[in-house]
Structure formats: C-alpha cells, structure tokens
Amino acid sequence: MITKEQYTHLAATFTNQFKAAGIALTEGELAHIEVADFGLGRIGEFGLELVVYVNTQRCCAKEMFLTPGQICPEHRHPAIQGAPGKEETFRCRKGEVYLYVSGEPTRNPKGHVPSDKQGCFTVWHEIVLYPGQQYTLTPDTLHWFQGGPEGAIVSEFSTTSRDEYDIFTDPQIVRAPKIG
C-alpha cells in the first residue's frame, strides 16, 4: 500500500514530466492519475503511474510514466469469457523503456530486478524502446517492462483493458491500488 504522501509526490512528478514533454492533459485526467504499487509497498521499485484517456468495449488508450528503474511486473492479459486477451502497443514518448517478452534471453540486459523477486521474472528477451519507437504485444503474451535511467513516458494503445483480470507471475501482486 502506498501512502497518501507517496501518491501526492508521484502524481505531481507524473504531471511535471508530462508538462515537460509537451503532452497536454486535462484537469479531469490529472484528477484521475492512478499510482499503482501492485500491493507490494515498494513503489520505487515496482509500480507505474498512469492515466486512462478512453477504455471502451473495443479500444483503450493510456499514458504511463515509470520513474528511473521502476518496474511494471511480469504479467499477461488472458482471454476472458471467450474474448481474446488484450492486444497492446507500447510507444515510447520520452526516456527509454526496457520491455521483456518470450524469446532468446538477452545477454547483459539493461533491466534488472531486485534479488528477492528474480524468480518472478521468467522472460528476458529485451526490446529497448526510445522516443518514437513502438512494439505491439499479441494477446496473452507474458511481458514486463522497466523505466530507463531517466524514467520513461509510454503511450499504450490497445483493445479493451480489463486490468483486473491480468495474471501476474508474482503471486504477491494485487493489481488494484490502495492508498493509506
């Protein structure tokens, strides 16, 4: 659980990063910034900050911010009630993001995970995204990503997002954020 102070600090950092990048957000969007710590209480290591522009029965668009080294834990978007899982495209807007998917493990990856959580990260094929670059994940693809040395702003374009159904490799993950 993150504290109110952590939430306020990260929401302000999110806002400042987006202003510096020239990405306009409405007051309504800024009022609905989500700070997700995935229930681990280690927001500096695991988490992300995001705002959802639209999430309909057919499409979704989000902006995400990762602080330097911050990790969105390994997960996948499974099929739900006969509908395929979420297909998503990540487009780096600022900084760099290290995305990991199945495939030949990358020698000397740029990303790293804390030693106590290494068993919760099983895919190590690295895709480094710089501003203007993007990568599309097919439904049910196991993946995780991490902000580079200066953090990252990442736009996500996808089919309908049902984050509550995401399956995380780490059994300690709780997707819905709680603020204490």
PyMOL commands that set and color helices and strands:
alter all, ss='L'
color gray80, all
select helices_A, chain A and resi 4-20+27-30+115-120+163-165
alter helices_A, ss='H'
color red, helices_A
select strands_A, chain A and resi 34-36+48-55+60-66+71-76+88-101+125-129+134-137+143-158+167-168
alter strands_A, ss='S'
color yellow, strands_A
deselect
rebuild
show_as cartoon
